[in-house]
Every structure is written in C-alpha cells, then in structure tokens.
C-alpha cells in the first residue's frame, strides 16, 4: 500500500457514510487507519463491518485529546501509519467520490511524484447529503503564495480532507501547523507543505465536505470567544510565512498578501464567527494592529463595524418577529 487514509474518529453519526465512500473506491490500493478518540460511541463495531471490504486498522486511544487539542489528535493518529508514502487525513463525516484514489494515482504517475501536496476540488453538503455549494475550481498547479492569497480571498475550497501529503514532507516540516482549536490549521498546513514545489489539484472527482450542527465550523459563532484565538494565530503566521525573497520567487507582493488577510478577517469574522465578543475587542484589536501595522483605532473600527452590522440585523429580526406576533 502506498496511501494511508487516516481518520481521527469521535462520532459514528456519519462514519459509515465516510467508510462507504472509501469502500466504493475504484482503486483500493490504500490502508485506512481509524483513531478512536476515546469516543462514547462504538466506533469499533462500525469499523469491523468493513474488514472484508478494505484494509482497515482500528485503534482506540485511552484518553480524549481532540476536545482540548484537535491537531495533536490528528498527529497521534498519523503516528500509527506504517510504511505508506502518502498521507490522506480524512474525516469521520465527509465523503470521497468513487474515483478519488484512482485519479490520485494517475496524478502522481503523470507528475512523477514531483509535488508534496495533491488535492481535490470540493463541494459542501448538509447533514442529509443535500448539495449546498461548490468551491471555485482550482488551477492544476498553484504556487504557495498564489494559494495563500486565493485562500484568504475565499477563492479556494480548502480543508484538510481535500489533501494528500507526501509523508517525507510531513516529517520534514514536523507535521501539521497547530493553532488553538485547529482554527485555519488546514489552510496553514496546505500552504506550508506547498511552499517548495507548489500544489497540484486533481481534476474530476470531488470531496464532499459536510456542514452540519455536529462539526466545529457550525459551532464557531457560539464559541467564537475561544475559537477566534486560533484564527488570530493563523493571521500572525501567514503574514510572517512570506518575506521579501518570496515576492521575487512567487511574483506576488507582501502588500497583496496583507490586503487579502484583511479581507479574510472581515469575511471570516462576519460569516463564520458572527462578530467578536465585546469583551475581546481590545485584545484582538491590539493583535490586528501588530499584524497589519496599523493604528489601534483603525483595528477597533474594523471590528466594531462588523459587530454593528450584526447587531442591527438582530434588532431588525427581533422587531419583525415582535410585529408578526
């Protein structure tokens, strides 16, 4: 087996669907490693049903790690991988279309395994597998700085299950980028692993990324005071990952990158976190001032303008509901 598909598992709600999608692959040259994060669900019994369909290795960890550090849970699951050359960190609720593995092997053969990162285009589904949206199709090849800017401008569907990494690169760069609550760790890891050679996107089959009430993304607004800390760490990281030499190497400017990061902040805080907790505004504004090299008042206004729009919408909705009643 050349490909290890690693699934950090905690809930069985969609696990069968994820494993069904792997069992339906037209090329089964892979081994699945399921890391049970000390789940209260019977993950083992679900995995056992697939033993005759795919090569699968189940392991239960004695402690729950994902609740406090999701990235470290990813890493300890990867640590169980054997001699496979490629790592695909999948999830316990997403779906891979049937020819994903087949097209991956075609891609690495065509490119002579040049790239350290291969990825699939994505679409978003809900809890009932209903199609919600599709990300813009990525170019076949993209350098790290183009990738970073396009991710920041929301022009790329980019999440961990989209990617297959060369294990050598994973070891060389010491694994996944670790931010609090894994916020934007997938983005940073993709950019970091692609820095030397760029990223290759496999055309055709897609990864169906599930948005449901049960995943972290859906809970971001409720837990924004805690989760936004990791996102701010990402902004610090990405504005420091590239330097003057990167401008020459990739043909993009640091100014473009910072402008894209500002746009991303406004989009993510508005759509994902639904604003900033008022008690956190001063601290986050201080961080933004350092990240973007701007005055504190400008950073405060960036946040307040988002919160004011949010609060106006809430008030308008409350008045409408009251009027209807």
N, C-alpha and C positions, 0 to 999 in steps of 0.2 A: 504494500500500500504506500502510495506517495502522498496522500492527502489525509490529514487528520481534521475531522469536523468536531469541534469542541462545543458542548452545550452546558453552560452553567445553569442548572435547573433548580427551581424552587416550587413552582406550581404545576399541577397536572392539567389545569383547565384547558390549555391548548397544546400540551406536549404531544399528544397523539397525532394532531394535525401536522406538527413540525416533523415528527418522525415519519409519518406517512409520506410527506413530501420528499424525504431522503430515501425512503424505501422505493419510491416511484422513479428514482433517477435512472436514466437510460444507461449511464455508466456507473457501476458500483465499485470502482477502484478507490475506495476510501474506508476509513475506520472512524466510527463515531465514539467519542468519549463523553459520557454524561457525568457531570459532577453534581451530586445531590447536596445542596447547601443546608444540610440538616433540616430538611423540609418536614412539616407535619403531614404532608401528603405522601401517598405510597408511590413514589417515583419508581421504585424497583420493579413493581408489578407491571407498570406501563412499559418499561424498557424490556422486560422479559418477553413480552409479546413479539418483539422484533428480532429476537436472537436468530431465527431461521431466515430472516429476510435481508438483514445487513450485518456486517461485522460491527458489534457494539460492545463497549466496555463501560460497565456501570460501577460507580464508586460513591459511597455515602461518606461525607465528612462529618465528624463528630461535633463540630461547632458551626453555628451560623455566622458567616462572615459578610455576606452580601448586604446585610442590613446596616452595617457600620462602614464597610469599605468594599464597594462593588468591584472596583478594579482589582483589588487583591484577590477577590473570589475568582475573577476571570483568570488571574495569573496562576493560582493554585490548581485550577482545572487544566490549564495548559501544561503545567509541570508533570502531569501524568502521561503526556503524549510519548509515544515510543520513537521509532526510527523514521517516521514520516517527514518529508522535506517541506511540506506546505501546511499552514495553519489556517483554518477557517473557523473563527469564533462565531458560532451561530447562536440563536436564542431559543428559548422554550416556547415561544408563541408565534414565530414568523414562519413563512412558507417559501420554499425554493421551487421554482418551476422545474419541470422534469428534465430539461436538458442542461441545467446549470453545470453539473460536473463534466458532462461530455464537452461542452463548449470551453470550459476551463482548460481541459487537457489539450484541446485544439489550439487554444491561445498560447499556452506555454510552448507547444511544439512549434507553432508558427514563429514565435518570437525568440525561440531557442532559450527560453527561461531567462531572458535578459532582465526583466523587471522584478523588483522586490515586492510590488503590490499589484494585484489584479482585482478588479471589482466589477460588480454587475449594476445595471441600472435598477431603479426601484419604483414601486408604486405603494400606496398606502391603502390598507383595508381596515375595516372596523371589526368589532367582536363577532359579527355574523358573516365575516368574509366578504362583505359588500365593498366594492371599489369606492374609495374616497377621492384619491387624486394620484397623479403621476408626476414625478420629478422630470425636469428637463433632461433630455438625452445628453449624456456626456460625450465629448470627443473621444476617439480611440486612445489618443495619447495626450497627457496633460502634465506640464512640469509643476513642481511643488508650489511655486509662488502663484501661478495661474489658478491652481487648485485651491489654495488658501483664499484668494480674493473671491473666487466664484462661490466657495462655501459661505464666506461671510456675506455675500450679496444674495444668498438663498437661491443660487442658480444650480445647485447640486443637491440631489438626494444622497446624503452621505451618513451612513450609520454603520456600526460595527459588523452586523451580519452581511453587509454588502461586499466585504473584503476578504481576500485570501492573501496571506502574507508568506513570504519565504521565511522559514524557521531560522535560517542563518542571520537574517536581518533582525528578527525579533530578539535573538540572543545578543547580537552586537549592540543594539540600542537599548538593551535591558528592559525589554517588554513595553507594555502599554504606558502611555502618559497618564499619570494618576492625579486627577483633580477631585475635590470633595464631591461625593455622591455621583461620581463619574460624569459630571456635567461637562459636555463637549470633549470628553476623553476620546471618543471615537473620531471626532474631527482632527484633533491634535495628533493622534496616533497615525492616522492616514497620511497627514501632511509630513510628519516626521519620517516615516518609513519611505515616503516617496521623494525625499529631498535629493538623494543622489541621482536617481535614474528616472524620476517621474512615475506616473501611474498609468496603467493600461486598463481601459474599460472594455469588457466583453460585451459585444452586441448580441441582441436576441433575447434570451431568457431573462426574467427579472426576479428580484427578491420582493416578496410581498411583506412589507413591514406593517405589523399590526398596531393600530392605535386603539386602545381600549381603556376602560376605567382601572384596569389592573396593572398597567405599567407605569414606570416612573414619570414619563413625559406627561401623562394625563393628570398626574398629581402635582405638577410643577407649580400651578397657581396657588394651591392650598398650602404648599410647603416652600413658597418662594423665599422666605426669610433665610432658610437654611440652604436651599439648593442654589440660590444665586451666588453664594460664596464660591462655589466651584466654577461657575461661569466667569466670574471676575478673574479667577486664577487663569482661565483659558485666555482671556483677553491680554493679560500680562505676558503669558507665554508666547502667543502668536506675534505680538508686536516686538518681541525680543528674539524670535527664532530667525528672522531675516536681518541682514545687515547690508552695508554698502556694497560688499562683494556680490551679494545676492542680486542687487539691482543690475549689475553687469552680466551676471550669469543667466538670469531669467528674463531680462528685458522689461521688468516692471519696477516701479518706484516704491520706496517706503511710504511716501505720501499717499499713494493709491491704496496701499495696504491699510494704513491708519484710517483713511476715509471709509474704506469698506468695513473696518472694525466698528467705527461709529454707527454706520448704517445698521450693522448687525445688532449692536446693542439696542438701538431703538426698536428694531423688529422683534428681537427675542424677548425683550422686557415687556413690550406691548402684547404680543401674541402668545408667548409661552408662559411667562411669569405673571402676566396681567398686572404689571406695575411693580413698584418697590414698596415694601413696608415703610411707613413714615419714620419709624424708629431707626431704620438702617440708612436713611438718605445721606446723612453727614459722612458716615464711613465710606459708603460706596462712591460718593462724590469725590472724596479725598483720593480714593483709588483711581477713579477716572481721570482726575487732574494729572496724576503721575503718568498714567498710561498714554494719554493723548497730549500731554504737555500743554494743558490749557488752564485758565483761571478757575478757581473753585466755584465762583458764581455761575460760570457757564455750565459746569458739570451739574450743579444743583438744578439749574433751569432745565437741562436735558431730562432729568428725572421728573421734576415737577410737572413739566408739560405733558408727559406720558400719564402721570397719576391724575392730573386734572381732567384729561380727556376720558380716562376710565371712570372717574367719579361722576362726571356729567352724564355718561351713559347709564350708570347705575341709578342716578337720580331720575333720569328721564324714564327708565323702565319701571321704577317704583311708582312714579306718578301715573304712568299709563295703567299699571295693574290696579292702583287705587281707584282710578276713574272707571275702569271696567267693572270693578266690584260695586 
